Amino acid sequence: MKMLVVDDSPTMRRIVVQMLKRIGYSHILEANDGREAL
C-alpha cells in the first residue's frame, strides 16, 4: 500500500515516515503542502 505524507515541516515528515516504515509501509511519498500533494 502507498502512503502520502503531507506536512510543511521536514522534521514532522521525517518522523511520520520513520513511524510508517516501522509498522511495515515501504512505499511512502512526501509532499511539502496540499498543492504539491495534488
Distance bins in CASP14 RR format, pairs under 12 A and 6 or more apart:
PFRMAT RR
TARGET T0000
AUTHOR 0000-0000-0000
RMODE 2
METHOD distances of the structure
MODEL  1
1 20 0 0 0 0 0 1 0 0 0 0 0
1 23 0 0 0 0 0 1 0 0 0 0 0
1 24 0 0 0 0 1 0 0 0 0 0 0
1 25 1 0 0 1 0 0 0 0 0 0 0
1 26 0 0 0 0 1 0 0 0 0 0 0
1 27 1 0 0 1 0 0 0 0 0 0 0
1 28 0 0 0 0 1 0 0 0 0 0 0
1 29 0 0 0 0 0 1 0 0 0 0 0
2 20 0 0 0 0 0 1 0 0 0 0 0
2 25 0 0 0 0 1 0 0 0 0 0 0
2 26 0 0 0 0 1 0 0 0 0 0 0
2 27 1 0 1 0 0 0 0 0 0 0 0
2 28 1 0 0 1 0 0 0 0 0 0 0
2 29 1 0 0 1 0 0 0 0 0 0 0
2 30 0 0 0 0 0 1 0 0 0 0 0
3 13 0 0 0 0 0 1 0 0 0 0 0
3 16 0 0 0 0 1 0 0 0 0 0 0
3 17 0 0 0 0 1 0 0 0 0 0 0
3 19 0 0 0 0 0 1 0 0 0 0 0
3 20 1 0 1 0 0 0 0 0 0 0 0
3 21 0 0 0 0 1 0 0 0 0 0 0
3 23 0 0 0 0 0 1 0 0 0 0 0
3 24 0 0 0 0 1 0 0 0 0 0 0
3 25 1 0 1 0 0 0 0 0 0 0 0
3 26 0 0 0 0 1 0 0 0 0 0 0
3 27 1 0 0 1 0 0 0 0 0 0 0
3 28 1 0 1 0 0 0 0 0 0 0 0
3 29 1 0 0 1 0 0 0 0 0 0 0
3 30 0 0 0 0 1 0 0 0 0 0 0
3 31 0 0 0 0 0 1 0 0 0 0 0
3 37 0 0 0 0 0 1 0 0 0 0 0
4 13 0 0 0 0 0 1 0 0 0 0 0
4 16 0 0 0 0 0 1 0 0 0 0 0
4 17 0 0 0 0 0 1 0 0 0 0 0
4 20 0 0 0 0 0 1 0 0 0 0 0
4 25 0 0 0 0 0 1 0 0 0 0 0
4 27 0 0 0 0 1 0 0 0 0 0 0
4 28 1 0 0 1 0 0 0 0 0 0 0
4 29 1 0 1 0 0 0 0 0 0 0 0
4 30 1 0 0 1 0 0 0 0 0 0 0
4 31 1 0 0 1 0 0 0 0 0 0 0
4 32 0 0 0 0 0 1 0 0 0 0 0
4 34 0 0 0 0 1 0 0 0 0 0 0
4 36 0 0 0 0 0 1 0 0 0 0 0
4 37 1 0 0 1 0 0 0 0 0 0 0
4 38 0 0 0 0 0 1 0 0 0 0 0
5 12 0 0 0 0 1 0 0 0 0 0 0
5 13 1 0 1 0 0 0 0 0 0 0 0
5 14 0 0 0 0 1 0 0 0 0 0 0
5 15 0 0 0 0 1 0 0 0 0 0 0
5 16 1 0 1 0 0 0 0 0 0 0 0
5 17 1 0 1 0 0 0 0 0 0 0 0
5 18 0 0 0 0 0 1 0 0 0 0 0
5 19 0 0 0 0 1 0 0 0 0 0 0
5 20 1 0 0 1 0 0 0 0 0 0 0
5 21 0 0 0 0 0 1 0 0 0 0 0
5 25 0 0 0 0 1 0 0 0 0 0 0
5 27 0 0 0 0 0 1 0 0 0 0 0
5 28 1 0 0 1 0 0 0 0 0 0 0
5 29 1 0 0 1 0 0 0 0 0 0 0
5 30 1 0 1 0 0 0 0 0 0 0 0
5 31 1 0 0 1 0 0 0 0 0 0 0
5 32 0 0 0 0 0 1 0 0 0 0 0
5 33 0 0 0 0 0 1 0 0 0 0 0
5 34 0 0 0 0 0 1 0 0 0 0 0
5 36 0 0 0 0 0 1 0 0 0 0 0
5 37 0 0 0 0 1 0 0 0 0 0 0
6 12 0 0 0 0 1 0 0 0 0 0 0
6 13 0 0 0 0 1 0 0 0 0 0 0
6 16 0 0 0 0 1 0 0 0 0 0 0
6 17 0 0 0 0 0 1 0 0 0 0 0
6 28 0 0 0 0 0 1 0 0 0 0 0
6 29 0 0 0 0 1 0 0 0 0 0 0
6 30 1 0 0 1 0 0 0 0 0 0 0
6 31 1 0 1 0 0 0 0 0 0 0 0
6 32 1 0 0 1 0 0 0 0 0 0 0
6 33 1 0 0 1 0 0 0 0 0 0 0
6 34 1 0 1 0 0 0 0 0 0 0 0
6 35 0 0 0 0 1 0 0 0 0 0 0
6 36 1 0 0 1 0 0 0 0 0 0 0
6 37 1 0 1 0 0 0 0 0 0 0 0
6 38 0 0 0 0 1 0 0 0 0 0 0
7 13 1 0 1 0 0 0 0 0 0 0 0
7 14 0 0 0 0 1 0 0 0 0 0 0
7 15 0 0 0 0 1 0 0 0 0 0 0
7 16 1 0 0 1 0 0 0 0 0 0 0
7 17 0 0 0 0 0 1 0 0 0 0 0
7 30 0 0 0 0 1 0 0 0 0 0 0
7 31 0 0 0 0 1 0 0 0 0 0 0
7 32 1 0 0 1 0 0 0 0 0 0 0
7 33 0 0 0 0 1 0 0 0 0 0 0
7 34 0 0 0 0 1 0 0 0 0 0 0
7 36 0 0 0 0 0 1 0 0 0 0 0
7 37 0 0 0 0 0 1 0 0 0 0 0
8 30 0 0 0 0 0 1 0 0 0 0 0
8 31 0 0 0 0 1 0 0 0 0 0 0
8 32 1 0 1 0 0 0 0 0 0 0 0
8 33 1 0 1 0 0 0 0 0 0 0 0
8 34 0 0 0 0 1 0 0 0 0 0 0
8 35 0 0 0 0 0 1 0 0 0 0 0
8 36 0 0 0 0 1 0 0 0 0 0 0
8 37 0 0 0 0 0 1 0 0 0 0 0
9 15 0 0 0 0 1 0 0 0 0 0 0
9 16 0 0 0 0 1 0 0 0 0 0 0
9 30 0 0 0 0 0 1 0 0 0 0 0
9 32 0 0 0 0 1 0 0 0 0 0 0
9 33 0 0 0 0 0 1 0 0 0 0 0
10 16 0 0 0 0 0 1 0 0 0 0 0
10 17 0 0 0 0 0 1 0 0 0 0 0
10 30 0 0 0 0 1 0 0 0 0 0 0
10 31 0 0 0 0 0 1 0 0 0 0 0
10 32 0 0 0 0 1 0 0 0 0 0 0
11 17 0 0 0 0 0 1 0 0 0 0 0
11 18 0 0 0 0 0 1 0 0 0 0 0
12 18 0 0 0 0 0 1 0 0 0 0 0
12 19 0 0 0 0 0 1 0 0 0 0 0
12 30 0 0 0 0 0 1 0 0 0 0 0
12 32 0 0 0 0 0 1 0 0 0 0 0
13 19 0 0 0 0 0 1 0 0 0 0 0
13 20 0 0 0 0 0 1 0 0 0 0 0
13 28 0 0 0 0 1 0 0 0 0 0 0
13 29 0 0 0 0 0 1 0 0 0 0 0
13 30 1 0 1 0 0 0 0 0 0 0 0
13 31 0 0 0 0 1 0 0 0 0 0 0
13 32 0 0 0 0 1 0 0 0 0 0 0
13 33 0 0 0 0 0 1 0 0 0 0 0
13 36 0 0 0 0 0 1 0 0 0 0 0
13 37 0 0 0 0 0 1 0 0 0 0 0
14 20 0 0 0 0 0 1 0 0 0 0 0
14 21 0 0 0 0 0 1 0 0 0 0 0
14 28 0 0 0 0 0 1 0 0 0 0 0
14 30 0 0 0 0 1 0 0 0 0 0 0
15 21 0 0 0 0 0 1 0 0 0 0 0
15 22 0 0 0 0 0 1 0 0 0 0 0
15 30 0 0 0 0 0 1 0 0 0 0 0
16 22 0 0 0 0 0 1 0 0 0 0 0
16 23 0 0 0 0 0 1 0 0 0 0 0
16 25 0 0 0 0 0 1 0 0 0 0 0
16 28 0 0 0 0 1 0 0 0 0 0 0
16 29 0 0 0 0 0 1 0 0 0 0 0
16 30 0 0 0 0 1 0 0 0 0 0 0
16 31 0 0 0 0 0 1 0 0 0 0 0
17 23 0 0 0 0 0 1 0 0 0 0 0
17 24 0 0 0 0 0 1 0 0 0 0 0
17 25 0 0 0 0 1 0 0 0 0 0 0
17 26 0 0 0 0 0 1 0 0 0 0 0
17 27 0 0 0 0 0 1 0 0 0 0 0
17 28 1 0 1 0 0 0 0 0 0 0 0
17 29 0 0 0 0 1 0 0 0 0 0 0
17 30 1 0 0 1 0 0 0 0 0 0 0
17 31 0 0 0 0 0 1 0 0 0 0 0
18 24 0 0 0 0 0 1 0 0 0 0 0
18 25 0 0 0 0 0 1 0 0 0 0 0
18 28 0 0 0 0 1 0 0 0 0 0 0
18 30 0 0 0 0 0 1 0 0 0 0 0
19 25 0 0 0 0 1 0 0 0 0 0 0
19 28 0 0 0 0 0 1 0 0 0 0 0
20 26 0 0 0 0 1 0 0 0 0 0 0
20 27 0 0 0 0 1 0 0 0 0 0 0
20 28 1 0 1 0 0 0 0 0 0 0 0
20 29 0 0 0 0 0 1 0 0 0 0 0
20 30 0 0 0 0 0 1 0 0 0 0 0
21 27 0 0 0 0 0 1 0 0 0 0 0
21 28 1 0 0 1 0 0 0 0 0 0 0
22 28 0 0 0 0 0 1 0 0 0 0 0
29 36 0 0 0 0 0 1 0 0 0 0 0
29 37 0 0 0 0 1 0 0 0 0 0 0
30 36 0 0 0 0 1 0 0 0 0 0 0
30 37 0 0 0 0 1 0 0 0 0 0 0
31 37 1 1 0 0 0 0 0 0 0 0 0
31 38 0 0 0 0 1 0 0 0 0 0 0
32 38 0 0 0 0 0 1 0 0 0 0 0
END
